[in-house]
Amino acid sequence: MRYRTDEALGVIDFHLSPAPGLEALAASRVLPNGDGAAYVFTQFQTPGMPEDVFTGQVHALREELVILKALLEGRTVEAAPSCAPVA
């Protein structure tokens, strides 16, 4: 995994290597929002990636963002809440 960051622009980009010869981009930005900020994360499904694998990654990311939000708000996080959709 490679990172590209630019603090002045609020850029945090992740260049992932899910398999040899493949690279996927997950782009994120921190944007001013009133007295605070909003964190925007864009994740792309790589060509040939099975839908269930991509869906699993999206759910894992959602859980990570819930934890990050709690930590930034000064709340204790003991376990990751499940953000998976209810069937």
PyMOL Python script that loads the backbone (N, CA, C, O; Angstrom):
from pymol import cmd

cmd.read_pdbstr("""\
ATOM      1  N   MET A   1       0.849  -1.169   0.000  1.00  0.00           N
ATOM      2  CA  MET A   1       0.000   0.000   0.000  1.00  0.00           C
ATOM      3  C   MET A   1       0.897   1.235   0.000  1.00  0.00           C
ATOM      4  O   MET A   1       1.888   1.312   0.727  1.00  0.00           O
ATOM      5  N   ARG A   2       0.519   2.189  -0.834  1.00  0.00           N
ATOM      6  CA  ARG A   2       1.186   3.489  -0.857  1.00  0.00           C
ATOM      7  C   ARG A   2       0.176   4.550  -0.418  1.00  0.00           C
ATOM      8  O   ARG A   2      -1.031   4.396  -0.607  1.00  0.00           O
ATOM      9  N   TYR A   3       0.685   5.607   0.159  1.00  0.00           N
ATOM     10  CA  TYR A   3      -0.144   6.737   0.564  1.00  0.00           C
ATOM     11  C   TYR A   3       0.321   7.980  -0.172  1.00  0.00           C
ATOM     12  O   TYR A   3       1.512   8.161  -0.426  1.00  0.00           O
ATOM     13  N   ARG A   4      -0.634   8.833  -0.510  1.00  0.00           N
ATOM     14  CA  ARG A   4      -0.310  10.166  -1.022  1.00  0.00           C
ATOM     15  C   ARG A   4      -1.089  11.143  -0.157  1.00  0.00           C
ATOM     16  O   ARG A   4      -2.317  11.090  -0.098  1.00  0.00           O
ATOM     17  N   THR A   5      -0.381  12.022   0.502  1.00  0.00           N
ATOM     18  CA  THR A   5      -1.048  12.968   1.394  1.00  0.00           C
ATOM     19  C   THR A   5      -0.626  14.392   1.057  1.00  0.00           C
ATOM     20  O   THR A   5       0.481  14.643   0.580  1.00  0.00           O
ATOM     21  N   ASP A   6      -1.537  15.303   1.318  1.00  0.00           N
ATOM     22  CA  ASP A   6      -1.249  16.724   1.190  1.00  0.00           C
ATOM     23  C   ASP A   6      -2.074  17.424   2.269  1.00  0.00           C
ATOM     24  O   ASP A   6      -3.271  17.660   2.103  1.00  0.00           O
ATOM     25  N   GLU A   7      -1.418  17.746   3.361  1.00  0.00           N
ATOM     26  CA  GLU A   7      -2.123  18.331   4.506  1.00  0.00           C
ATOM     27  C   GLU A   7      -2.821  19.640   4.149  1.00  0.00           C
ATOM     28  O   GLU A   7      -3.936  19.889   4.609  1.00  0.00           O
ATOM     29  N   ALA A   8      -2.184  20.474   3.343  1.00  0.00           N
ATOM     30  CA  ALA A   8      -2.769  21.764   2.981  1.00  0.00           C
ATOM     31  C   ALA A   8      -4.073  21.599   2.198  1.00  0.00           C
ATOM     32  O   ALA A   8      -4.990  22.410   2.334  1.00  0.00           O
ATOM     33  N   LEU A   9      -4.153  20.549   1.381  1.00  0.00           N
ATOM     34  CA  LEU A   9      -5.360  20.301   0.581  1.00  0.00           C
ATOM     35  C   LEU A   9      -6.325  19.315   1.231  1.00  0.00           C
ATOM     36  O   LEU A   9      -7.436  19.124   0.737  1.00  0.00           O
ATOM     37  N   GLY A  10      -5.918  18.688   2.332  1.00  0.00           N
ATOM     38  CA  GLY A  10      -6.774  17.710   2.991  1.00  0.00           C
ATOM     39  C   GLY A  10      -6.871  16.398   2.235  1.00  0.00           C
ATOM     40  O   GLY A  10      -7.897  15.720   2.287  1.00  0.00           O
ATOM     41  N   VAL A  11      -5.798  16.036   1.529  1.00  0.00           N
ATOM     42  CA  VAL A  11      -5.803  14.838   0.693  1.00  0.00           C
ATOM     43  C   VAL A  11      -5.133  13.670   1.415  1.00  0.00           C
ATOM     44  O   VAL A  11      -4.032  13.805   1.947  1.00  0.00           O
ATOM     45  N   ILE A  12      -5.808  12.533   1.425  1.00  0.00           N
ATOM     46  CA  ILE A  12      -5.233  11.284   1.906  1.00  0.00           C
ATOM     47  C   ILE A  12      -5.685  10.211   0.920  1.00  0.00           C
ATOM     48  O   ILE A  12      -6.822   9.744   0.984  1.00  0.00           O
ATOM     49  N   ASP A  13      -4.799   9.823   0.015  1.00  0.00           N
ATOM     50  CA  ASP A  13      -5.132   8.817  -0.986  1.00  0.00           C
ATOM     51  C   ASP A  13      -4.380   7.524  -0.686  1.00  0.00           C
ATOM     52  O   ASP A  13      -3.199   7.539  -0.339  1.00  0.00           O
ATOM     53  N   PHE A  14      -5.076   6.426  -0.825  1.00  0.00           N
ATOM     54  CA  PHE A  14      -4.516   5.108  -0.579  1.00  0.00           C
ATOM     55  C   PHE A  14      -4.420   4.387  -1.927  1.00  0.00           C
ATOM     56  O   PHE A  14      -5.411   4.270  -2.647  1.00  0.00           O
ATOM     57  N   HIS A  15      -3.243   3.916  -2.254  1.00  0.00           N
ATOM     58  CA  HIS A  15      -3.039   3.138  -3.468  1.00  0.00           C
ATOM     59  C   HIS A  15      -2.812   1.699  -3.015  1.00  0.00           C
ATOM     60  O   HIS A  15      -1.764   1.371  -2.460  1.00  0.00           O
ATOM     61  N   LEU A  16      -3.797   0.852  -3.256  1.00  0.00           N
ATOM     62  CA  LEU A  16      -3.795  -0.516  -2.767  1.00  0.00           C
ATOM     63  C   LEU A  16      -3.372  -1.478  -3.864  1.00  0.00           C
ATOM     64  O   LEU A  16      -3.589  -1.214  -5.046  1.00  0.00           O
ATOM     65  N   SER A  17      -2.775  -2.585  -3.477  1.00  0.00           N
ATOM     66  CA  SER A  17      -2.393  -3.641  -4.418  1.00  0.00           C
ATOM     67  C   SER A  17      -3.103  -4.930  -4.021  1.00  0.00           C
ATOM     68  O   SER A  17      -2.540  -5.748  -3.294  1.00  0.00           O
ATOM     69  N   PRO A  18      -4.341  -5.121  -4.495  1.00  0.00           N
ATOM     70  CA  PRO A  18      -5.101  -6.313  -4.100  1.00  0.00           C
ATOM     71  C   PRO A  18      -4.528  -7.601  -4.683  1.00  0.00           C
ATOM     72  O   PRO A  18      -4.791  -8.686  -4.165  1.00  0.00           O
ATOM     73  N   ALA A  19      -3.749  -7.488  -5.756  1.00  0.00           N
ATOM     74  CA  ALA A  19      -3.117  -8.650  -6.386  1.00  0.00           C
ATOM     75  C   ALA A  19      -1.915  -8.148  -7.177  1.00  0.00           C
ATOM     76  O   ALA A  19      -1.861  -6.975  -7.546  1.00  0.00           O
ATOM     77  N   PRO A  20      -0.957  -9.022  -7.436  1.00  0.00           N
ATOM     78  CA  PRO A  20       0.209  -8.594  -8.214  1.00  0.00           C
ATOM     79  C   PRO A  20      -0.216  -7.977  -9.558  1.00  0.00           C
ATOM     80  O   PRO A  20      -1.019  -8.547 -10.297  1.00  0.00           O
ATOM     81  N   GLY A  21       0.343  -6.809  -9.845  1.00  0.00           N
ATOM     82  CA  GLY A  21       0.035  -6.133 -11.100  1.00  0.00           C
ATOM     83  C   GLY A  21      -1.229  -5.307 -11.093  1.00  0.00           C
ATOM     84  O   GLY A  21      -1.534  -4.639 -12.082  1.00  0.00           O
ATOM     85  N   LEU A  22      -1.975  -5.336  -9.998  1.00  0.00           N
ATOM     86  CA  LEU A  22      -3.210  -4.547  -9.881  1.00  0.00           C
ATOM     87  C   LEU A  22      -3.010  -3.443  -8.856  1.00  0.00           C
ATOM     88  O   LEU A  22      -2.377  -3.648  -7.821  1.00  0.00           O
ATOM     89  N   GLU A  23      -3.553  -2.278  -9.153  1.00  0.00           N
ATOM     90  CA  GLU A  23      -3.553  -1.198  -8.177  1.00  0.00           C
ATOM     91  C   GLU A  23      -4.941  -0.584  -8.139  1.00  0.00           C
ATOM     92  O   GLU A  23      -5.552  -0.328  -9.177  1.00  0.00           O
ATOM     93  N   ALA A  24      -5.426  -0.354  -6.938  1.00  0.00           N
ATOM     94  CA  ALA A  24      -6.742   0.256  -6.749  1.00  0.00           C
ATOM     95  C   ALA A  24      -6.557   1.546  -5.955  1.00  0.00           C
ATOM     96  O   ALA A  24      -5.708   1.621  -5.067  1.00  0.00           O
ATOM     97  N   LEU A  25      -7.348   2.548  -6.280  1.00  0.00           N
ATOM     98  CA  LEU A  25      -7.298   3.826  -5.587  1.00  0.00           C
ATOM     99  C   LEU A  25      -8.468   3.947  -4.634  1.00  0.00           C
ATOM    100  O   LEU A  25      -9.611   3.661  -4.991  1.00  0.00           O
ATOM    101  N   ALA A  26      -8.172   4.372  -3.424  1.00  0.00           N
ATOM    102  CA  ALA A  26      -9.199   4.765  -2.457  1.00  0.00           C
ATOM    103  C   ALA A  26      -8.844   6.207  -2.094  1.00  0.00           C
ATOM    104  O   ALA A  26      -7.859   6.455  -1.399  1.00  0.00           O
ATOM    105  N   ALA A  27      -9.650   7.147  -2.568  1.00  0.00           N
ATOM    106  CA  ALA A  27      -9.353   8.569  -2.401  1.00  0.00           C
ATOM    107  C   ALA A  27     -10.164   9.148  -1.257  1.00  0.00           C
ATOM    108  O   ALA A  27     -11.352   8.858  -1.115  1.00  0.00           O
ATOM    109  N   SER A  28      -9.517   9.968  -0.446  1.00  0.00           N
ATOM    110  CA  SER A  28     -10.257  10.600   0.635  1.00  0.00           C
ATOM    111  C   SER A  28      -9.837  12.047   0.782  1.00  0.00           C
ATOM    112  O   SER A  28      -8.718  12.435   0.444  1.00  0.00           O
ATOM    113  N   ARG A  29     -10.763  12.830   1.294  1.00  0.00           N
ATOM    114  CA  ARG A  29     -10.544  14.255   1.474  1.00  0.00           C
ATOM    115  C   ARG A  29     -11.129  14.694   2.808  1.00  0.00           C
ATOM    116  O   ARG A  29     -12.161  14.189   3.249  1.00  0.00           O
ATOM    117  N   VAL A  30     -10.456  15.636   3.434  1.00  0.00           N
ATOM    118  CA  VAL A  30     -10.978  16.307   4.619  1.00  0.00           C
ATOM    119  C   VAL A  30     -11.389  17.690   4.145  1.00  0.00           C
ATOM    120  O   VAL A  30     -10.564  18.460   3.655  1.00  0.00           O
ATOM    121  N   LEU A  31     -12.675  17.999   4.297  1.00  0.00           N
ATOM    122  CA  LEU A  31     -13.226  19.253   3.776  1.00  0.00           C
ATOM    123  C   LEU A  31     -13.746  20.125   4.913  1.00  0.00           C
ATOM    124  O   LEU A  31     -14.378  19.614   5.838  1.00  0.00           O
ATOM    125  N   PRO A  32     -13.492  21.423   4.863  1.00  0.00           N
ATOM    126  CA  PRO A  32     -14.048  22.314   5.880  1.00  0.00           C
ATOM    127  C   PRO A  32     -15.574  22.245   5.848  1.00  0.00           C
ATOM    128  O   PRO A  32     -16.185  22.181   4.781  1.00  0.00           O
ATOM    129  N   ASN A  33     -16.174  22.259   7.035  1.00  0.00           N
ATOM    130  CA  ASN A  33     -17.635  22.198   7.131  1.00  0.00           C
ATOM    131  C   ASN A  33     -18.063  22.974   8.376  1.00  0.00           C
ATOM    132  O   ASN A  33     -18.127  22.416   9.472  1.00  0.00           O
ATOM    133  N   GLY A  34     -18.351  24.245   8.202  1.00  0.00           N
ATOM    134  CA  GLY A  34     -18.725  25.079   9.348  1.00  0.00           C
ATOM    135  C   GLY A  34     -17.567  25.183  10.319  1.00  0.00           C
ATOM    136  O   GLY A  34     -16.451  25.534   9.934  1.00  0.00           O
ATOM    137  N   ASP A  35     -17.837  24.872  11.602  1.00  0.00           N
ATOM    138  CA  ASP A  35     -16.798  24.912  12.633  1.00  0.00           C
ATOM    139  C   ASP A  35     -15.986  23.623  12.679  1.00  0.00           C
ATOM    140  O   ASP A  35     -15.038  23.515  13.457  1.00  0.00           O
ATOM    141  N   GLY A  36     -16.348  22.650  11.855  1.00  0.00           N
ATOM    142  CA  GLY A  36     -15.661  21.363  11.873  1.00  0.00           C
ATOM    143  C   GLY A  36     -15.174  20.967  10.494  1.00  0.00           C
ATOM    144  O   GLY A  36     -14.739  21.800   9.699  1.00  0.00           O
ATOM    145  N   ALA A  37     -15.259  19.676  10.233  1.00  0.00           N
ATOM    146  CA  ALA A  37     -14.805  19.148   8.951  1.00  0.00           C
ATOM    147  C   ALA A  37     -15.624  17.917   8.603  1.00  0.00           C
ATOM    148  O   ALA A  37     -16.225  17.283   9.470  1.00  0.00           O
ATOM    149  N   ALA A  38     -15.635  17.596   7.329  1.00  0.00           N
ATOM    150  CA  ALA A  38     -16.261  16.365   6.840  1.00  0.00           C
ATOM    151  C   ALA A  38     -15.170  15.528   6.185  1.00  0.00           C
ATOM    152  O   ALA A  38     -14.284  16.059   5.515  1.00  0.00           O
ATOM    153  N   TYR A  39     -15.241  14.232   6.384  1.00  0.00           N
ATOM    154  CA  TYR A  39     -14.276  13.310   5.781  1.00  0.00           C
ATOM    155  C   TYR A  39     -15.005  12.548   4.690  1.00  0.00           C
ATOM    156  O   TYR A  39     -15.993  11.868   4.966  1.00  0.00           O
ATOM    157  N   VAL A  40     -14.530  12.651   3.454  1.00  0.00           N
ATOM    158  CA  VAL A  40     -15.154  12.003   2.302  1.00  0.00           C
ATOM    159  C   VAL A  40     -14.213  10.915   1.804  1.00  0.00           C
ATOM    160  O   VAL A  40     -13.035  11.168   1.551  1.00  0.00           O
ATOM    161  N   PHE A  41     -14.743   9.701   1.666  1.00  0.00           N
ATOM    162  CA  PHE A  41     -13.933   8.556   1.256  1.00  0.00           C
ATOM    163  C   PHE A  41     -14.584   7.917   0.045  1.00  0.00           C
ATOM    164  O   PHE A  41     -15.770   7.588   0.070  1.00  0.00           O
ATOM    165  N   THR A  42     -13.804   7.742  -1.019  1.00  0.00           N
ATOM    166  CA  THR A  42     -14.317   7.120  -2.232  1.00  0.00           C
ATOM    167  C   THR A  42     -13.520   5.854  -2.506  1.00  0.00           C
ATOM    168  O   THR A  42     -12.295   5.882  -2.620  1.00  0.00           O
ATOM    169  N   GLN A  43     -14.236   4.755  -2.610  1.00  0.00           N
ATOM    170  CA  GLN A  43     -13.601   3.459  -2.857  1.00  0.00           C
ATOM    171  C   GLN A  43     -14.152   2.899  -4.158  1.00  0.00           C
ATOM    172  O   GLN A  43     -15.365   2.860  -4.360  1.00  0.00           O
ATOM    173  N   PHE A  44     -13.262   2.469  -5.037  1.00  0.00           N
ATOM    174  CA  PHE A  44     -13.670   1.942  -6.334  1.00  0.00           C
ATOM    175  C   PHE A  44     -13.559   0.424  -6.351  1.00  0.00           C
ATOM    176  O   PHE A  44     -12.650  -0.152  -5.754  1.00  0.00           O
ATOM    177  N   GLN A  45     -14.478  -0.200  -7.030  1.00  0.00           N
ATOM    178  CA  GLN A  45     -14.423  -1.649  -7.238  1.00  0.00           C
ATOM    179  C   GLN A  45     -13.535  -1.914  -8.452  1.00  0.00           C
ATOM    180  O   GLN A  45     -13.815  -1.441  -9.553  1.00  0.00           O
ATOM    181  N   THR A  46     -12.463  -2.673  -8.239  1.00  0.00           N
ATOM    182  CA  THR A  46     -11.547  -2.942  -9.342  1.00  0.00           C
ATOM    183  C   THR A  46     -12.185  -3.899 -10.341  1.00  0.00           C
ATOM    184  O   THR A  46     -13.010  -4.731  -9.962  1.00  0.00           O
ATOM    185  N   PRO A  47     -11.817  -3.790 -11.599  1.00  0.00           N
ATOM    186  CA  PRO A  47     -12.354  -4.709 -12.614  1.00  0.00           C
ATOM    187  C   PRO A  47     -12.059  -6.159 -12.225  1.00  0.00           C
ATOM    188  O   PRO A  47     -10.940  -6.501 -11.842  1.00  0.00           O
ATOM    189  N   GLY A  48     -13.071  -6.985 -12.331  1.00  0.00           N
ATOM    190  CA  GLY A  48     -12.921  -8.398 -12.007  1.00  0.00           C
ATOM    191  C   GLY A  48     -13.111  -8.741 -10.538  1.00  0.00           C
ATOM    192  O   GLY A  48     -13.129  -9.918 -10.179  1.00  0.00           O
ATOM    193  N   MET A  49     -13.254  -7.726  -9.675  1.00  0.00           N
ATOM    194  CA  MET A  49     -13.458  -8.012  -8.254  1.00  0.00           C
ATOM    195  C   MET A  49     -14.883  -8.509  -8.042  1.00  0.00           C
ATOM    196  O   MET A  49     -15.834  -7.839  -8.443  1.00  0.00           O
ATOM    197  N   PRO A  50     -15.045  -9.674  -7.418  1.00  0.00           N
ATOM    198  CA  PRO A  50     -16.394 -10.189  -7.173  1.00  0.00           C
ATOM    199  C   PRO A  50     -17.207  -9.226  -6.292  1.00  0.00           C
ATOM    200  O   PRO A  50     -16.672  -8.581  -5.390  1.00  0.00           O
ATOM    201  N   GLU A  51     -18.484  -9.153  -6.575  1.00  0.00           N
ATOM    202  CA  GLU A  51     -19.377  -8.243  -5.848  1.00  0.00           C
ATOM    203  C   GLU A  51     -19.336  -8.488  -4.343  1.00  0.00           C
ATOM    204  O   GLU A  51     -19.333  -7.535  -3.564  1.00  0.00           O
ATOM    205  N   ASP A  52     -19.303  -9.750  -3.923  1.00  0.00           N
ATOM    206  CA  ASP A  52     -19.318 -10.044  -2.484  1.00  0.00           C
ATOM    207  C   ASP A  52     -18.021  -9.590  -1.802  1.00  0.00           C
ATOM    208  O   ASP A  52     -18.046  -9.196  -0.636  1.00  0.00           O
ATOM    209  N   VAL A  53     -16.901  -9.643  -2.508  1.00  0.00           N
ATOM    210  CA  VAL A  53     -15.636  -9.173  -1.946  1.00  0.00           C
ATOM    211  C   VAL A  53     -15.696  -7.657  -1.766  1.00  0.00           C
ATOM    212  O   VAL A  53     -15.318  -7.139  -0.715  1.00  0.00           O
ATOM    213  N   PHE A  54     -16.170  -6.948  -2.791  1.00  0.00           N
ATOM    214  CA  PHE A  54     -16.273  -5.495  -2.705  1.00  0.00           C
ATOM    215  C   PHE A  54     -17.250  -5.090  -1.603  1.00  0.00           C
ATOM    216  O   PHE A  54     -16.967  -4.174  -0.830  1.00  0.00           O
ATOM    217  N   THR A  55     -18.386  -5.759  -1.528  1.00  0.00           N
ATOM    218  CA  THR A  55     -19.376  -5.454  -0.488  1.00  0.00           C
ATOM    219  C   THR A  55     -18.777  -5.662   0.900  1.00  0.00           C
ATOM    220  O   THR A  55     -19.018  -4.866   1.807  1.00  0.00           O
ATOM    221  N   GLY A  56     -18.001  -6.725   1.067  1.00  0.00           N
ATOM    222  CA  GLY A  56     -17.337  -6.964   2.352  1.00  0.00           C
ATOM    223  C   GLY A  56     -16.365  -5.852   2.703  1.00  0.00           C
ATOM    224  O   GLY A  56     -16.276  -5.449   3.863  1.00  0.00           O
ATOM    225  N   GLN A  57     -15.634  -5.351   1.713  1.00  0.00           N
ATOM    226  CA  GLN A  57     -14.711  -4.247   1.952  1.00  0.00           C
ATOM    227  C   GLN A  57     -15.454  -2.974   2.342  1.00  0.00           C
ATOM    228  O   GLN A  57     -15.012  -2.231   3.218  1.00  0.00           O
ATOM    229  N   VAL A  58     -16.572  -2.729   1.693  1.00  0.00           N
ATOM    230  CA  VAL A  58     -17.372  -1.538   2.014  1.00  0.00           C
ATOM    231  C   VAL A  58     -17.882  -1.615   3.449  1.00  0.00           C
ATOM    232  O   VAL A  58     -17.841  -0.620   4.172  1.00  0.00           O
ATOM    233  N   HIS A  59     -18.359  -2.778   3.865  1.00  0.00           N
ATOM    234  CA  HIS A  59     -18.858  -2.926   5.240  1.00  0.00           C
ATOM    235  C   HIS A  59     -17.734  -2.792   6.262  1.00  0.00           C
ATOM    236  O   HIS A  59     -17.932  -2.198   7.322  1.00  0.00           O
ATOM    237  N   ALA A  60     -16.553  -3.341   5.955  1.00  0.00           N
ATOM    238  CA  ALA A  60     -15.407  -3.207   6.855  1.00  0.00           C
ATOM    239  C   ALA A  60     -15.004  -1.739   6.982  1.00  0.00           C
ATOM    240  O   ALA A  60     -14.711  -1.266   8.080  1.00  0.00           O
ATOM    241  N   LEU A  61     -14.988  -1.018   5.857  1.00  0.00           N
ATOM    242  CA  LEU A  61     -14.651   0.402   5.882  1.00  0.00           C
ATOM    243  C   LEU A  61     -15.662   1.174   6.713  1.00  0.00           C
ATOM    244  O   LEU A  61     -15.285   2.053   7.487  1.00  0.00           O
ATOM    245  N   ARG A  62     -16.938   0.859   6.563  1.00  0.00           N
ATOM    246  CA  ARG A  62     -17.974   1.555   7.333  1.00  0.00           C
ATOM    247  C   ARG A  62     -17.719   1.388   8.832  1.00  0.00           C
ATOM    248  O   ARG A  62     -17.851   2.344   9.596  1.00  0.00           O
ATOM    249  N   GLU A  63     -17.355   0.179   9.249  1.00  0.00           N
ATOM    250  CA  GLU A  63     -17.062  -0.062  10.664  1.00  0.00           C
ATOM    251  C   GLU A  63     -15.840   0.746  11.107  1.00  0.00           C
ATOM    252  O   GLU A  63     -15.835   1.320  12.197  1.00  0.00           O
ATOM    253  N   GLU A  64     -14.813   0.792  10.269  1.00  0.00           N
ATOM    254  CA  GLU A  64     -13.617   1.563  10.608  1.00  0.00           C
ATOM    255  C   GLU A  64     -13.942   3.048  10.755  1.00  0.00           C
ATOM    256  O   GLU A  64     -13.413   3.712  11.647  1.00  0.00           O
ATOM    257  N   LEU A  65     -14.805   3.570   9.891  1.00  0.00           N
ATOM    258  CA  LEU A  65     -15.167   4.986   9.972  1.00  0.00           C
ATOM    259  C   LEU A  65     -16.003   5.290  11.211  1.00  0.00           C
ATOM    260  O   LEU A  65     -15.877   6.371  11.785  1.00  0.00           O
ATOM    261  N   VAL A  66     -16.855   4.355  11.634  1.00  0.00           N
ATOM    262  CA  VAL A  66     -17.627   4.530  12.869  1.00  0.00           C
ATOM    263  C   VAL A  66     -16.667   4.625  14.060  1.00  0.00           C
ATOM    264  O   VAL A  66     -16.850   5.456  14.949  1.00  0.00           O
ATOM    265  N   ILE A  67     -15.647   3.770  14.066  1.00  0.00           N
ATOM    266  CA  ILE A  67     -14.654   3.782  15.148  1.00  0.00           C
ATOM    267  C   ILE A  67     -13.858   5.086  15.106  1.00  0.00           C
ATOM    268  O   ILE A  67     -13.652   5.718  16.142  1.00  0.00           O
ATOM    269  N   LEU A  68     -13.409   5.492  13.917  1.00  0.00           N
ATOM    270  CA  LEU A  68     -12.658   6.733  13.781  1.00  0.00           C
ATOM    271  C   LEU A  68     -13.456   7.920  14.293  1.00  0.00           C
ATOM    272  O   LEU A  68     -12.923   8.761  15.017  1.00  0.00           O
ATOM    273  N   LYS A  69     -14.722   7.995  13.926  1.00  0.00           N
ATOM    274  CA  LYS A  69     -15.579   9.094  14.377  1.00  0.00           C
ATOM    275  C   LYS A  69     -15.669   9.121  15.895  1.00  0.00           C
ATOM    276  O   LYS A  69     -15.555  10.183  16.506  1.00  0.00           O
ATOM    277  N   ALA A  70     -15.872   7.959  16.505  1.00  0.00           N
ATOM    278  CA  ALA A  70     -15.966   7.885  17.961  1.00  0.00           C
ATOM    279  C   ALA A  70     -14.669   8.354  18.617  1.00  0.00           C
ATOM    280  O   ALA A  70     -14.704   9.103  19.594  1.00  0.00           O
ATOM    281  N   LEU A  71     -13.534   7.920  18.089  1.00  0.00           N
ATOM    282  CA  LEU A  71     -12.249   8.327  18.659  1.00  0.00           C
ATOM    283  C   LEU A  71     -12.022   9.826  18.515  1.00  0.00           C
ATOM    284  O   LEU A  71     -11.525  10.468  19.441  1.00  0.00           O
ATOM    285  N   LEU A  72     -12.382  10.393  17.360  1.00  0.00           N
ATOM    286  CA  LEU A  72     -12.211  11.827  17.153  1.00  0.00           C
ATOM    287  C   LEU A  72     -13.126  12.652  18.049  1.00  0.00           C
ATOM    288  O   LEU A  72     -12.814  13.793  18.386  1.00  0.00           O
ATOM    289  N   GLU A  73     -14.255  12.067  18.430  1.00  0.00           N
ATOM    290  CA  GLU A  73     -15.184  12.742  19.335  1.00  0.00           C
ATOM    291  C   GLU A  73     -14.845  12.497  20.797  1.00  0.00           C
ATOM    292  O   GLU A  73     -15.549  12.971  21.689  1.00  0.00           O
ATOM    293  N   GLY A  74     -13.752  11.745  21.048  1.00  0.00           N
ATOM    294  CA  GLY A  74     -13.312  11.507  22.415  1.00  0.00           C
ATOM    295  C   GLY A  74     -14.085  10.416  23.132  1.00  0.00           C
ATOM    296  O   GLY A  74     -14.038  10.326  24.359  1.00  0.00           O
ATOM    297  N   ARG A  75     -14.797   9.587  22.381  1.00  0.00           N
ATOM    298  CA  ARG A  75     -15.553   8.491  22.995  1.00  0.00           C
ATOM    299  C   ARG A  75     -14.701   7.229  23.000  1.00  0.00           C
ATOM    300  O   ARG A  75     -13.868   7.031  22.116  1.00  0.00           O
ATOM    301  N   THR A  76     -14.911   6.385  23.989  1.00  0.00           N
ATOM    302  CA  THR A  76     -14.213   5.105  24.084  1.00  0.00           C
ATOM    303  C   THR A  76     -14.871   4.110  23.166  1.00  0.00           C
ATOM    304  O   THR A  76     -16.097   4.049  23.075  1.00  0.00           O
ATOM    305  N   VAL A  77     -14.053   3.324  22.480  1.00  0.00           N
ATOM    306  CA  VAL A  77     -14.568   2.295  21.592  1.00  0.00           C
ATOM    307  C   VAL A  77     -14.010   0.970  22.074  1.00  0.00           C
ATOM    308  O   VAL A  77     -12.800   0.746  22.034  1.00  0.00           O
ATOM    309  N   GLU A  78     -14.904   0.080  22.536  1.00  0.00           N
ATOM    310  CA  GLU A  78     -14.438  -1.213  23.037  1.00  0.00           C
ATOM    311  C   GLU A  78     -14.505  -2.292  21.969  1.00  0.00           C
ATOM    312  O   GLU A  78     -13.651  -3.178  21.926  1.00  0.00           O
ATOM    313  N   ALA A  79     -15.501  -2.226  21.117  1.00  0.00           N
ATOM    314  CA  ALA A  79     -15.652  -3.215  20.042  1.00  0.00           C
ATOM    315  C   ALA A  79     -16.310  -2.526  18.858  1.00  0.00           C
ATOM    316  O   ALA A  79     -17.100  -1.595  19.014  1.00  0.00           O
ATOM    317  N   ALA A  80     -15.968  -3.000  17.691  1.00  0.00           N
ATOM    318  CA  ALA A  80     -16.547  -2.431  16.482  1.00  0.00           C
ATOM    319  C   ALA A  80     -18.009  -2.812  16.374  1.00  0.00           C
ATOM    320  O   ALA A  80     -18.342  -3.996  16.435  1.00  0.00           O
ATOM    321  N   PRO A  81     -18.893  -1.833  16.214  1.00  0.00           N
ATOM    322  CA  PRO A  81     -20.291  -2.174  15.983  1.00  0.00           C
ATOM    323  C   PRO A  81     -20.441  -2.776  14.596  1.00  0.00           C
ATOM    324  O   PRO A  81     -19.688  -2.433  13.685  1.00  0.00           O
ATOM    325  N   SER A  82     -21.378  -3.645  14.433  1.00  0.00           N
ATOM    326  CA  SER A  82     -21.595  -4.234  13.113  1.00  0.00           C
ATOM    327  C   SER A  82     -22.390  -3.265  12.255  1.00  0.00           C
ATOM    328  O   SER A  82     -23.480  -2.832  12.629  1.00  0.00           O
ATOM    329  N   CYS A  83     -21.840  -2.937  11.117  1.00  0.00           N
ATOM    330  CA  CYS A  83     -22.513  -2.045  10.174  1.00  0.00           C
ATOM    331  C   CYS A  83     -23.020  -2.817   8.975  1.00  0.00           C
ATOM    332  O   CYS A  83     -23.473  -2.227   7.993  1.00  0.00           O
ATOM    333  N   ALA A  84     -22.945  -4.139   9.054  1.00  0.00           N
ATOM    334  CA  ALA A  84     -23.400  -4.964   7.949  1.00  0.00           C
ATOM    335  C   ALA A  84     -24.915  -4.852   7.828  1.00  0.00           C
ATOM    336  O   ALA A  84     -25.614  -4.732   8.834  1.00  0.00           O
ATOM    337  N   PRO A  85     -25.417  -4.889   6.612  1.00  0.00           N
ATOM    338  CA  PRO A  85     -26.873  -4.801   6.445  1.00  0.00           C
ATOM    339  C   PRO A  85     -27.563  -6.027   7.038  1.00  0.00           C
ATOM    340  O   PRO A  85     -27.024  -7.134   7.039  1.00  0.00           O
ATOM    341  N   VAL A  86     -28.747  -5.796   7.530  1.00  0.00           N
ATOM    342  CA  VAL A  86     -29.537  -6.886   8.096  1.00  0.00           C
ATOM    343  C   VAL A  86     -30.266  -7.582   6.961  1.00  0.00           C
ATOM    344  O   VAL A  86     -30.943  -6.940   6.157  1.00  0.00           O
ATOM    345  N   ALA A  87     -30.124  -8.889   6.902  1.00  0.00           N
ATOM    346  CA  ALA A  87     -30.762  -9.653   5.796  1.00  0.00           C
ATOM    347  C   ALA A  87     -32.220  -9.881   6.065  1.00  0.00           C
ATOM    348  O   ALA A  87     -32.909 -10.499   5.253  1.00  0.00           O
TER     349      ALA A  87
END
""", "prot")
cmd.dss("prot")
cmd.show_as("cartoon", "prot")
cmd.util.cbc("prot")
cmd.orient("prot")
